[in-house]
Amino acid sequence: MAEVSPEEGNVFAFLRSENSWHGHTPFVGERRVVQVTWLRDAKDLERKRQRGRLAWWLKGLLRR
């Protein structure tokens, strides 16, 4: 197990599979995800919004 500090520039990811374990008992049903972002000021918020718009646009292209 590793700990990742919530500092600027840090990111982590892990593979999800049918037998992955995240500290809870097995669950049958729809899986949901909660994502949290810490922002320091309005400049960071605007940057996040711009990136979100770009991601939304790119996803739209891939669905065609």
mmCIF file as Biopython writes it, N, C-alpha, C and O atoms, coordinates in Angstrom:
data_model
#
loop_
_atom_site.group_PDB
_atom_site.id
_atom_site.type_symbol
_atom_site.label_atom_id
_atom_site.label_alt_id
_atom_site.label_comp_id
_atom_site.label_asym_id
_atom_site.label_entity_id
_atom_site.label_seq_id
_atom_site.pdbx_PDB_ins_code
_atom_site.Cartn_x
_atom_site.Cartn_y
_atom_site.Cartn_z
_atom_site.occupancy
_atom_site.B_iso_or_equiv
_atom_site.auth_seq_id
_atom_site.auth_asym_id
_atom_site.pdbx_PDB_model_num
ATOM 1   N N  . MET A ? 1  ? 0.850   -1.167 0.000   1.0 0.0 1  A 1 
ATOM 2   C CA . MET A ? 1  ? 0.000   0.000  0.000   1.0 0.0 1  A 1 
ATOM 3   C C  . MET A ? 1  ? 0.900   1.235  0.000   1.0 0.0 1  A 1 
ATOM 4   O O  . MET A ? 1  ? 1.978   1.227  0.595   1.0 0.0 1  A 1 
ATOM 5   N N  . ALA A ? 2  ? 0.451   2.292  -0.670  1.0 0.0 2  A 1 
ATOM 6   C CA . ALA A ? 2  ? 1.212   3.544  -0.716  1.0 0.0 2  A 1 
ATOM 7   C C  . ALA A ? 2  ? 0.296   4.697  -0.339  1.0 0.0 2  A 1 
ATOM 8   O O  . ALA A ? 2  ? -0.917  4.632  -0.535  1.0 0.0 2  A 1 
ATOM 9   N N  . GLU A ? 3  ? 0.882   5.740  0.198   1.0 0.0 3  A 1 
ATOM 10  C CA . GLU A ? 3  ? 0.131   6.948  0.536   1.0 0.0 3  A 1 
ATOM 11  C C  . GLU A ? 3  ? 0.564   8.062  -0.400  1.0 0.0 3  A 1 
ATOM 12  O O  . GLU A ? 3  ? 1.759   8.261  -0.621  1.0 0.0 3  A 1 
ATOM 13  N N  . VAL A ? 4  ? -0.399  8.790  -0.952  1.0 0.0 4  A 1 
ATOM 14  C CA . VAL A ? 4  ? -0.113  9.898  -1.869  1.0 0.0 4  A 1 
ATOM 15  C C  . VAL A ? 4  ? -0.580  11.178 -1.193  1.0 0.0 4  A 1 
ATOM 16  O O  . VAL A ? 4  ? -1.759  11.316 -0.866  1.0 0.0 4  A 1 
ATOM 17  N N  . SER A ? 5  ? 0.336   12.110 -0.983  1.0 0.0 5  A 1 
ATOM 18  C CA . SER A ? 5  ? -0.040  13.364 -0.318  1.0 0.0 5  A 1 
ATOM 19  C C  . SER A ? 5  ? -0.802  14.262 -1.293  1.0 0.0 5  A 1 
ATOM 20  O O  . SER A ? 5  ? -0.499  14.264 -2.486  1.0 0.0 5  A 1 
ATOM 21  N N  . PRO A ? 6  ? -1.785  15.027 -0.806  1.0 0.0 6  A 1 
ATOM 22  C CA . PRO A ? 6  ? -2.599  15.888 -1.676  1.0 0.0 6  A 1 
ATOM 23  C C  . PRO A ? 6  ? -1.880  17.194 -2.012  1.0 0.0 6  A 1 
ATOM 24  O O  . PRO A ? 6  ? -2.328  18.274 -1.626  1.0 0.0 6  A 1 
ATOM 25  N N  . GLU A ? 7  ? -0.775  17.089 -2.724  1.0 0.0 7  A 1 
ATOM 26  C CA . GLU A ? 7  ? -0.001  18.259 -3.113  1.0 0.0 7  A 1 
ATOM 27  C C  . GLU A ? 7  ? -0.126  18.490 -4.607  1.0 0.0 7  A 1 
ATOM 28  O O  . GLU A ? 7  ? -0.395  17.564 -5.372  1.0 0.0 7  A 1 
ATOM 29  N N  . GLU A ? 8  ? 0.072   19.726 -5.011  1.0 0.0 8  A 1 
ATOM 30  C CA . GLU A ? 8  ? -0.019  20.086 -6.424  1.0 0.0 8  A 1 
ATOM 31  C C  . GLU A ? 8  ? 0.896   19.200 -7.256  1.0 0.0 8  A 1 
ATOM 32  O O  . GLU A ? 8  ? 2.069   19.021 -6.926  1.0 0.0 8  A 1 
ATOM 33  N N  . GLY A ? 9  ? 0.359   18.651 -8.329  1.0 0.0 9  A 1 
ATOM 34  C CA . GLY A ? 9  ? 1.135   17.829 -9.238  1.0 0.0 9  A 1 
ATOM 35  C C  . GLY A ? 9  ? 1.101   16.346 -8.948  1.0 0.0 9  A 1 
ATOM 36  O O  . GLY A ? 9  ? 1.526   15.548 -9.784  1.0 0.0 9  A 1 
ATOM 37  N N  . ASN A ? 10 ? 0.605   15.951 -7.781  1.0 0.0 10 A 1 
ATOM 38  C CA . ASN A ? 10 ? 0.525   14.531 -7.450  1.0 0.0 10 A 1 
ATOM 39  C C  . ASN A ? 10 ? -0.742  13.935 -8.047  1.0 0.0 10 A 1 
ATOM 40  O O  . ASN A ? 10 ? -1.801  14.564 -8.050  1.0 0.0 10 A 1 
ATOM 41  N N  . VAL A ? 11 ? -0.618  12.731 -8.546  1.0 0.0 11 A 1 
ATOM 42  C CA . VAL A ? 11 ? -1.761  12.023 -9.107  1.0 0.0 11 A 1 
ATOM 43  C C  . VAL A ? 11 ? -1.543  10.527 -8.884  1.0 0.0 11 A 1 
ATOM 44  O O  . VAL A ? 11 ? -0.405  10.077 -8.752  1.0 0.0 11 A 1 
ATOM 45  N N  . PHE A ? 12 ? -2.609  9.774  -8.841  1.0 0.0 12 A 1 
ATOM 46  C CA . PHE A ? 12 ? -2.466  8.324  -8.739  1.0 0.0 12 A 1 
ATOM 47  C C  . PHE A ? 12 ? -3.595  7.662  -9.506  1.0 0.0 12 A 1 
ATOM 48  O O  . PHE A ? 12 ? -4.635  8.269  -9.759  1.0 0.0 12 A 1 
ATOM 49  N N  . ALA A ? 13 ? -3.376  6.421  -9.866  1.0 0.0 13 A 1 
ATOM 50  C CA . ALA A ? 13 ? -4.381  5.640  -10.589 1.0 0.0 13 A 1 
ATOM 51  C C  . ALA A ? 13 ? -4.168  4.174  -10.248 1.0 0.0 13 A 1 
ATOM 52  O O  . ALA A ? 13 ? -3.079  3.777  -9.833  1.0 0.0 13 A 1 
ATOM 53  N N  . PHE A ? 14 ? -5.193  3.387  -10.420 1.0 0.0 14 A 1 
ATOM 54  C CA . PHE A ? 14 ? -5.064  1.949  -10.211 1.0 0.0 14 A 1 
ATOM 55  C C  . PHE A ? 14 ? -5.994  1.250  -11.177 1.0 0.0 14 A 1 
ATOM 56  O O  . PHE A ? 14 ? -7.006  1.809  -11.599 1.0 0.0 14 A 1 
ATOM 57  N N  . LEU A ? 15 ? -5.648  0.040  -11.519 1.0 0.0 15 A 1 
ATOM 58  C CA . LEU A ? 15 ? -6.471  -0.754 -12.431 1.0 0.0 15 A 1 
ATOM 59  C C  . LEU A ? 15 ? -7.676  -1.303 -11.696 1.0 0.0 15 A 1 
ATOM 60  O O  . LEU A ? 15 ? -7.573  -1.693 -10.533 1.0 0.0 15 A 1 
ATOM 61  N N  . ARG A ? 16 ? -8.794  -1.336 -12.352 1.0 0.0 16 A 1 
ATOM 62  C CA . ARG A ? 16 ? -10.031 -1.880 -11.812 1.0 0.0 16 A 1 
ATOM 63  C C  . ARG A ? 16 ? -10.312 -3.184 -12.535 1.0 0.0 16 A 1 
ATOM 64  O O  . ARG A ? 16 ? -10.228 -3.241 -13.762 1.0 0.0 16 A 1 
ATOM 65  N N  . SER A ? 17 ? -10.637 -4.209 -11.808 1.0 0.0 17 A 1 
ATOM 66  C CA . SER A ? 17 ? -10.987 -5.484 -12.419 1.0 0.0 17 A 1 
ATOM 67  C C  . SER A ? 17 ? -12.103 -6.122 -11.608 1.0 0.0 17 A 1 
ATOM 68  O O  . SER A ? 17 ? -12.501 -5.592 -10.570 1.0 0.0 17 A 1 
ATOM 69  N N  . GLU A ? 18 ? -12.600 -7.232 -12.066 1.0 0.0 18 A 1 
ATOM 70  C CA . GLU A ? 18 ? -13.696 -7.896 -11.357 1.0 0.0 18 A 1 
ATOM 71  C C  . GLU A ? 18 ? -13.259 -8.464 -10.020 1.0 0.0 18 A 1 
ATOM 72  O O  . GLU A ? 18 ? -14.103 -8.734 -9.166  1.0 0.0 18 A 1 
ATOM 73  N N  . ASN A ? 19 ? -11.954 -8.653 -9.813  1.0 0.0 19 A 1 
ATOM 74  C CA . ASN A ? 19 ? -11.501 -9.179 -8.533  1.0 0.0 19 A 1 
ATOM 75  C C  . ASN A ? 19 ? -10.648 -8.172 -7.761  1.0 0.0 19 A 1 
ATOM 76  O O  . ASN A ? 19 ? -9.903  -8.554 -6.858  1.0 0.0 19 A 1 
ATOM 77  N N  . SER A ? 20 ? -10.752 -6.892 -8.110  1.0 0.0 20 A 1 
ATOM 78  C CA . SER A ? 20 ? -10.004 -5.884 -7.366  1.0 0.0 20 A 1 
ATOM 79  C C  . SER A ? 20 ? -10.654 -5.666 -6.001  1.0 0.0 20 A 1 
ATOM 80  O O  . SER A ? 20 ? -11.846 -5.912 -5.821  1.0 0.0 20 A 1 
ATOM 81  N N  . TRP A ? 21 ? -9.866  -5.209 -5.061  1.0 0.0 21 A 1 
ATOM 82  C CA . TRP A ? 21 ? -10.340 -5.035 -3.696  1.0 0.0 21 A 1 
ATOM 83  C C  . TRP A ? 21 ? -9.903  -3.667 -3.203  1.0 0.0 21 A 1 
ATOM 84  O O  . TRP A ? 21 ? -8.724  -3.323 -3.297  1.0 0.0 21 A 1 
ATOM 85  N N  . HIS A ? 22 ? -10.830 -2.889 -2.683  1.0 0.0 22 A 1 
ATOM 86  C CA . HIS A ? 22 ? -10.533 -1.534 -2.241  1.0 0.0 22 A 1 
ATOM 87  C C  . HIS A ? 22 ? -10.912 -1.323 -0.784  1.0 0.0 22 A 1 
ATOM 88  O O  . HIS A ? 22 ? -11.307 -0.223 -0.398  1.0 0.0 22 A 1 
ATOM 89  N N  . GLY A ? 23 ? -10.796 -2.351 0.016   1.0 0.0 23 A 1 
ATOM 90  C CA . GLY A ? 23 ? -11.051 -2.206 1.439   1.0 0.0 23 A 1 
ATOM 91  C C  . GLY A ? 23 ? -12.501 -2.381 1.838   1.0 0.0 23 A 1 
ATOM 92  O O  . GLY A ? 23 ? -12.893 -1.943 2.920   1.0 0.0 23 A 1 
ATOM 93  N N  . HIS A ? 24 ? -13.300 -3.000 1.007   1.0 0.0 24 A 1 
ATOM 94  C CA . HIS A ? 24 ? -14.690 -3.257 1.369   1.0 0.0 24 A 1 
ATOM 95  C C  . HIS A ? 24 ? -15.098 -4.628 0.862   1.0 0.0 24 A 1 
ATOM 96  O O  . HIS A ? 24 ? -14.423 -5.220 0.020   1.0 0.0 24 A 1 
ATOM 97  N N  . THR A ? 25 ? -16.184 -5.113 1.372   1.0 0.0 25 A 1 
ATOM 98  C CA . THR A ? 25 ? -16.652 -6.428 0.936   1.0 0.0 25 A 1 
ATOM 99  C C  . THR A ? 25 ? -17.166 -6.357 -0.491  1.0 0.0 25 A 1 
ATOM 100 O O  . THR A ? 25 ? -17.512 -5.273 -0.961  1.0 0.0 25 A 1 
ATOM 101 N N  . PRO A ? 26 ? -17.227 -7.494 -1.201  1.0 0.0 26 A 1 
ATOM 102 C CA . PRO A ? 26 ? -17.724 -7.505 -2.585  1.0 0.0 26 A 1 
ATOM 103 C C  . PRO A ? 26 ? -19.119 -6.876 -2.675  1.0 0.0 26 A 1 
ATOM 104 O O  . PRO A ? 26 ? -19.927 -6.986 -1.753  1.0 0.0 26 A 1 
ATOM 105 N N  . PHE A ? 27 ? -19.374 -6.230 -3.785  1.0 0.0 27 A 1 
ATOM 106 C CA . PHE A ? 27 ? -20.633 -5.526 -3.992  1.0 0.0 27 A 1 
ATOM 107 C C  . PHE A ? 27 ? -21.258 -5.965 -5.301  1.0 0.0 27 A 1 
ATOM 108 O O  . PHE A ? 27 ? -20.575 -6.060 -6.321  1.0 0.0 27 A 1 
ATOM 109 N N  . VAL A ? 28 ? -22.545 -6.232 -5.276  1.0 0.0 28 A 1 
ATOM 110 C CA . VAL A ? 28 ? -23.277 -6.586 -6.488  1.0 0.0 28 A 1 
ATOM 111 C C  . VAL A ? 28 ? -24.194 -5.423 -6.806  1.0 0.0 28 A 1 
ATOM 112 O O  . VAL A ? 28 ? -24.984 -5.009 -5.958  1.0 0.0 28 A 1 
ATOM 113 N N  . GLY A ? 29 ? -24.100 -4.888 -8.022  1.0 0.0 29 A 1 
ATOM 114 C CA . GLY A ? 29 ? -24.931 -3.765 -8.418  1.0 0.0 29 A 1 
ATOM 115 C C  . GLY A ? 29 ? -24.125 -2.719 -9.155  1.0 0.0 29 A 1 
ATOM 116 O O  . GLY A ? 29 ? -22.985 -2.957 -9.554  1.0 0.0 29 A 1 
ATOM 117 N N  . GLU A ? 30 ? -24.718 -1.580 -9.327  1.0 0.0 30 A 1 
ATOM 118 C CA . GLU A ? 30 ? -24.072 -0.490 -10.055 1.0 0.0 30 A 1 
ATOM 119 C C  . GLU A ? 30 ? -22.933 0.104  -9.231  1.0 0.0 30 A 1 
ATOM 120 O O  . GLU A ? 30 ? -23.097 0.391  -8.045  1.0 0.0 30 A 1 
ATOM 121 N N  . ARG A ? 31 ? -21.780 0.286  -9.870  1.0 0.0 31 A 1 
ATOM 122 C CA . ARG A ? 31 ? -20.646 0.920  -9.199  1.0 0.0 31 A 1 
ATOM 123 C C  . ARG A ? 31 ? -20.688 2.412  -9.492  1.0 0.0 31 A 1 
ATOM 124 O O  . ARG A ? 31 ? -21.008 2.828  -10.606 1.0 0.0 31 A 1 
ATOM 125 N N  . ARG A ? 32 ? -20.365 3.208  -8.489  1.0 0.0 32 A 1 
ATOM 126 C CA . ARG A ? 32 ? -20.315 4.663  -8.647  1.0 0.0 32 A 1 
ATOM 127 C C  . ARG A ? 32 ? -18.983 5.176  -8.133  1.0 0.0 32 A 1 
ATOM 128 O O  . ARG A ? 32 ? -18.334 4.535  -7.307  1.0 0.0 32 A 1 
ATOM 129 N N  . VAL A ? 33 ? -18.582 6.336  -8.629  1.0 0.0 33 A 1 
ATOM 130 C CA . VAL A ? 33 ? -17.296 6.918  -8.272  1.0 0.0 33 A 1 
ATOM 131 C C  . VAL A ? 33 ? -17.507 8.345  -7.791  1.0 0.0 33 A 1 
ATOM 132 O O  . VAL A ? 33 ? -18.322 9.080  -8.349  1.0 0.0 33 A 1 
ATOM 133 N N  . VAL A ? 34 ? -16.777 8.734  -6.765  1.0 0.0 34 A 1 
ATOM 134 C CA . VAL A ? 34 ? -16.775 10.110 -6.283  1.0 0.0 34 A 1 
ATOM 135 C C  . VAL A ? 34 ? -15.376 10.657 -6.505  1.0 0.0 34 A 1 
ATOM 136 O O  . VAL A ? 34 ? -14.396 10.062 -6.057  1.0 0.0 34 A 1 
ATOM 137 N N  . GLN A ? 35 ? -15.278 11.789 -7.196  1.0 0.0 35 A 1 
ATOM 138 C CA . GLN A ? 35 ? -13.992 12.426 -7.439  1.0 0.0 35 A 1 
ATOM 139 C C  . GLN A ? 35 ? -13.987 13.784 -6.748  1.0 0.0 35 A 1 
ATOM 140 O O  . GLN A ? 35 ? -14.982 14.508 -6.771  1.0 0.0 35 A 1 
ATOM 141 N N  . VAL A ? 36 ? -12.874 14.116 -6.143  1.0 0.0 36 A 1 
ATOM 142 C CA . VAL A ? 36 ? -12.748 15.373 -5.404  1.0 0.0 36 A 1 
ATOM 143 C C  . VAL A ? 36 ? -11.573 16.155 -5.963  1.0 0.0 36 A 1 
ATOM 144 O O  . VAL A ? 36 ? -10.519 15.588 -6.250  1.0 0.0 36 A 1 
ATOM 145 N N  . THR A ? 37 ? -11.760 17.464 -6.117  1.0 0.0 37 A 1 
ATOM 146 C CA . THR A ? 37 ? -10.685 18.341 -6.583  1.0 0.0 37 A 1 
ATOM 147 C C  . THR A ? 37 ? -10.550 19.491 -5.605  1.0 0.0 37 A 1 
ATOM 148 O O  . THR A ? 37 ? -11.544 20.123 -5.247  1.0 0.0 37 A 1 
ATOM 149 N N  . TRP A ? 38 ? -9.322  19.768 -5.168  1.0 0.0 38 A 1 
ATOM 150 C CA . TRP A ? 38 ? -9.056  20.909 -4.312  1.0 0.0 38 A 1 
ATOM 151 C C  . TRP A ? 38 ? -8.546  22.036 -5.182  1.0 0.0 38 A 1 
ATOM 152 O O  . TRP A ? 38 ? -7.608  21.848 -5.956  1.0 0.0 38 A 1 
ATOM 153 N N  . LEU A ? 39 ? -9.149  23.201 -5.064  1.0 0.0 39 A 1 
ATOM 154 C CA . LEU A ? 39 ? -8.729  24.379 -5.825  1.0 0.0 39 A 1 
ATOM 155 C C  . LEU A ? 39 ? -8.316  25.472 -4.853  1.0 0.0 39 A 1 
ATOM 156 O O  . LEU A ? 39 ? -8.941  25.662 -3.810  1.0 0.0 39 A 1 
ATOM 157 N N  . ARG A ? 40 ? -7.269  26.178 -5.203  1.0 0.0 40 A 1 
ATOM 158 C CA . ARG A ? 40 ? -6.746  27.199 -4.303  1.0 0.0 40 A 1 
ATOM 159 C C  . ARG A ? 40 ? -7.311  28.583 -4.561  1.0 0.0 40 A 1 
ATOM 160 O O  . ARG A ? 40 ? -7.404  29.398 -3.643  1.0 0.0 40 A 1 
ATOM 161 N N  . ASP A ? 41 ? -7.695  28.858 -5.818  1.0 0.0 41 A 1 
ATOM 162 C CA . ASP A ? 41 ? -8.190  30.201 -6.117  1.0 0.0 41 A 1 
ATOM 163 C C  . ASP A ? 41 ? -9.009  30.186 -7.403  1.0 0.0 41 A 1 
ATOM 164 O O  . ASP A ? 41 ? -9.175  29.137 -8.025  1.0 0.0 41 A 1 
ATOM 165 N N  . ALA A ? 42 ? -9.521  31.347 -7.800  1.0 0.0 42 A 1 
ATOM 166 C CA . ALA A ? 42 ? -10.380 31.463 -8.980  1.0 0.0 42 A 1 
ATOM 167 C C  . ALA A ? 42 ? -9.623  31.110 -10.260 1.0 0.0 42 A 1 
ATOM 168 O O  . ALA A ? 42 ? -10.221 30.593 -11.204 1.0 0.0 42 A 1 
ATOM 169 N N  . LYS A ? 43 ? -8.328  31.378 -10.307 1.0 0.0 43 A 1 
ATOM 170 C CA . LYS A ? 43 ? -7.527  31.036 -11.493 1.0 0.0 43 A 1 
ATOM 171 C C  . LYS A ? 43 ? -7.511  29.518 -11.695 1.0 0.0 43 A 1 
ATOM 172 O O  . LYS A ? 43 ? -7.679  29.038 -12.817 1.0 0.0 43 A 1 
ATOM 173 N N  . ASP A ? 44 ? -7.312  28.772 -10.619 1.0 0.0 44 A 1 
ATOM 174 C CA . ASP A ? 44 ? -7.342  27.314 -10.706 1.0 0.0 44 A 1 
ATOM 175 C C  . ASP A ? 44 ? -8.714  26.808 -11.133 1.0 0.0 44 A 1 
ATOM 176 O O  . ASP A ? 44 ? -8.816  25.859 -11.909 1.0 0.0 44 A 1 
ATOM 177 N N  . LEU A ? 45 ? -9.773  27.445 -10.622 1.0 0.0 45 A 1 
ATOM 178 C CA . LEU A ? 45 ? -11.130 27.051 -10.985 1.0 0.0 45 A 1 
ATOM 179 C C  . LEU A ? 45 ? -11.363 27.246 -12.478 1.0 0.0 45 A 1 
ATOM 180 O O  . LEU A ? 45 ? -11.933 26.370 -13.127 1.0 0.0 45 A 1 
ATOM 181 N N  . GLU A ? 46 ? -10.939 28.363 -13.028 1.0 0.0 46 A 1 
ATOM 182 C CA . GLU A ? 46 ? -11.135 28.620 -14.457 1.0 0.0 46 A 1 
ATOM 183 C C  . GLU A ? 46 ? -10.336 27.633 -15.310 1.0 0.0 46 A 1 
ATOM 184 O O  . GLU A ? 46 ? -10.825 27.154 -16.333 1.0 0.0 46 A 1 
ATOM 185 N N  . ARG A ? 47 ? -9.122  27.334 -14.890 1.0 0.0 47 A 1 
ATOM 186 C CA . ARG A ? 47 ? -8.308  26.348 -15.619 1.0 0.0 47 A 1 
ATOM 187 C C  . ARG A ? 47 ? -9.010  24.990 -15.624 1.0 0.0 47 A 1 
ATOM 188 O O  . ARG A ? 47 ? -9.044  24.307 -16.647 1.0 0.0 47 A 1 
ATOM 189 N N  . LYS A ? 48 ? -9.565  24.608 -14.484 1.0 0.0 48 A 1 
ATOM 190 C CA . LYS A ? 48 ? -10.290 23.339 -14.380 1.0 0.0 48 A 1 
ATOM 191 C C  . LYS A ? 48 ? -11.521 23.336 -15.288 1.0 0.0 48 A 1 
ATOM 192 O O  . LYS A ? 48 ? -11.807 22.332 -15.941 1.0 0.0 48 A 1 
ATOM 193 N N  . ARG A ? 49 ? -12.238 24.438 -15.330 1.0 0.0 49 A 1 
ATOM 194 C CA . ARG A ? 49 ? -13.419 24.529 -16.205 1.0 0.0 49 A 1 
ATOM 195 C C  . ARG A ? 49 ? -13.039 24.420 -17.673 1.0 0.0 49 A 1 
ATOM 196 O O  . ARG A ? 49 ? -13.718 23.738 -18.441 1.0 0.0 49 A 1 
ATOM 197 N N  . GLN A ? 50 ? -11.963 25.086 -18.067 1.0 0.0 50 A 1 
ATOM 198 C CA . GLN A ? 50 ? -11.511 25.031 -19.458 1.0 0.0 50 A 1 
ATOM 199 C C  . GLN A ? 50 ? -11.119 23.607 -19.854 1.0 0.0 50 A 1 
ATOM 200 O O  . GLN A ? 50 ? -11.476 23.139 -20.935 1.0 0.0 50 A 1 
ATOM 201 N N  . ARG A ? 51 ? -10.395 22.931 -18.989 1.0 0.0 51 A 1 
ATOM 202 C CA . ARG A ? 51 ? -10.002 21.550 -19.272 1.0 0.0 51 A 1 
ATOM 203 C C  . ARG A ? 51 ? -11.227 20.645 -19.346 1.0 0.0 51 A 1 
ATOM 204 O O  . ARG A ? 51 ? -11.275 19.729 -20.166 1.0 0.0 51 A 1 
ATOM 205 N N  . GLY A ? 52 ? -12.217 20.900 -18.493 1.0 0.0 52 A 1 
ATOM 206 C CA . GLY A ? 52 ? -13.444 20.109 -18.519 1.0 0.0 52 A 1 
ATOM 207 C C  . GLY A ? 52 ? -14.208 20.295 -19.823 1.0 0.0 52 A 1 
ATOM 208 O O  . GLY A ? 52 ? -14.743 19.337 -20.382 1.0 0.0 52 A 1 
ATOM 209 N N  . ARG A ? 53 ? -14.255 21.534 -20.302 1.0 0.0 53 A 1 
ATOM 210 C CA . ARG A ? 53 ? -14.927 21.799 -21.584 1.0 0.0 53 A 1 
ATOM 211 C C  . ARG A ? 53 ? -14.215 21.081 -22.718 1.0 0.0 53 A 1 
ATOM 212 O O  . ARG A ? 53 ? -14.858 20.508 -23.598 1.0 0.0 53 A 1 
ATOM 213 N N  . LEU A ? 54 ? -12.885 21.112 -22.699 1.0 0.0 54 A 1 
ATOM 214 C CA . LEU A ? 54 ? -12.109 20.426 -23.733 1.0 0.0 54 A 1 
ATOM 215 C C  . LEU A ? 54 ? -12.357 18.926 -23.686 1.0 0.0 54 A 1 
ATOM 216 O O  . LEU A ? 54 ? -12.565 18.302 -24.726 1.0 0.0 54 A 1 
ATOM 217 N N  . ALA A ? 55 ? -12.337 18.343 -22.498 1.0 0.0 55 A 1 
ATOM 218 C CA . ALA A ? 55 ? -12.582 16.906 -22.358 1.0 0.0 55 A 1 
ATOM 219 C C  . ALA A ? 55 ? -13.979 16.547 -22.863 1.0 0.0 55 A 1 
ATOM 220 O O  . ALA A ? 55 ? -14.149 15.546 -23.558 1.0 0.0 55 A 1 
ATOM 221 N N  . TRP A ? 56 ? -14.977 17.359 -22.516 1.0 0.0 56 A 1 
ATOM 222 C CA . TRP A ? 56 ? -16.348 17.117 -22.964 1.0 0.0 56 A 1 
ATOM 223 C C  . TRP A ? 56 ? -16.421 17.140 -24.490 1.0 0.0 56 A 1 
ATOM 224 O O  . TRP A ? 56 ? -17.073 16.289 -25.096 1.0 0.0 56 A 1 
ATOM 225 N N  . TRP A ? 57 ? -15.752 18.112 -25.109 1.0 0.0 57 A 1 
ATOM 226 C CA . TRP A ? 57 ? -15.751 18.247 -26.568 1.0 0.0 57 A 1 
ATOM 227 C C  . TRP A ? 57 ? -15.070 17.043 -27.220 1.0 0.0 57 A 1 
ATOM 228 O O  . TRP A ? 57 ? -15.584 16.489 -28.191 1.0 0.0 57 A 1 
ATOM 229 N N  . LEU A ? 58 ? -13.916 16.637 -26.686 1.0 0.0 58 A 1 
ATOM 230 C CA . LEU A ? 58 ? -13.194 15.493 -27.251 1.0 0.0 58 A 1 
ATOM 231 C C  . LEU A ? 58 ? -13.996 14.206 -27.121 1.0 0.0 58 A 1 
ATOM 232 O O  . LEU A ? 58 ? -14.008 13.393 -28.045 1.0 0.0 58 A 1 
ATOM 233 N N  . LYS A ? 59 ? -14.660 14.009 -25.999 1.0 0.0 59 A 1 
ATOM 234 C CA . LYS A ? 59 ? -15.487 12.824 -25.821 1.0 0.0 59 A 1 
ATOM 235 C C  . LYS A ? 59 ? -16.619 12.807 -26.838 1.0 0.0 59 A 1 
ATOM 236 O O  . LYS A ? 59 ? -17.001 11.745 -27.330 1.0 0.0 59 A 1 
ATOM 237 N N  . GLY A ? 60 ? -17.153 13.975 -27.151 1.0 0.0 60 A 1 
ATOM 238 C CA . GLY A ? 60 ? -18.202 14.059 -28.171 1.0 0.0 60 A 1 
ATOM 239 C C  . GLY A ? 60 ? -17.701 13.616 -29.531 1.0 0.0 60 A 1 
ATOM 240 O O  . GLY A ? 60 ? -18.437 12.975 -30.282 1.0 0.0 60 A 1 
ATOM 241 N N  . LEU A ? 61 ? -16.471 13.944 -29.858 1.0 0.0 61 A 1 
ATOM 242 C CA . LEU A ? 61 ? -15.890 13.521 -31.130 1.0 0.0 61 A 1 
ATOM 243 C C  . LEU A ? 61 ? -15.739 12.004 -31.188 1.0 0.0 61 A 1 
ATOM 244 O O  . LEU A ? 61 ? -15.968 11.388 -32.229 1.0 0.0 61 A 1 
ATOM 245 N N  . LEU A ? 62 ? -15.361 11.420 -30.087 1.0 0.0 62 A 1 
ATOM 246 C CA . LEU A ? 62 ? -15.125 9.960  -30.045 1.0 0.0 62 A 1 
ATOM 247 C C  . LEU A ? 62 ? -16.422 9.165  -30.134 1.0 0.0 62 A 1 
ATOM 248 O O  . LEU A ? 62 ? -16.405 8.007  -30.552 1.0 0.0 62 A 1 
ATOM 249 N N  . ARG A ? 63 ? -17.529 9.759  -29.753 1.0 0.0 63 A 1 
ATOM 250 C CA . ARG A ? 63 ? -18.810 9.048  -29.781 1.0 0.0 63 A 1 
ATOM 251 C C  . ARG A ? 63 ? -19.404 8.961  -31.189 1.0 0.0 63 A 1 
ATOM 252 O O  . ARG A ? 63 ? -20.326 8.180  -31.425 1.0 0.0 63 A 1 
ATOM 253 N N  . ARG A ? 64 ? -18.894 9.735  -32.095 1.0 0.0 64 A 1 
ATOM 254 C CA . ARG A ? 64 ? -19.474 9.777  -33.456 1.0 0.0 64 A 1 
ATOM 255 C C  . ARG A ? 64 ? -19.117 8.566  -34.262 1.0 0.0 64 A 1 
ATOM 256 O O  . ARG A ? 64 ? -19.525 8.451  -35.417 1.0 0.0 64 A 1 
#
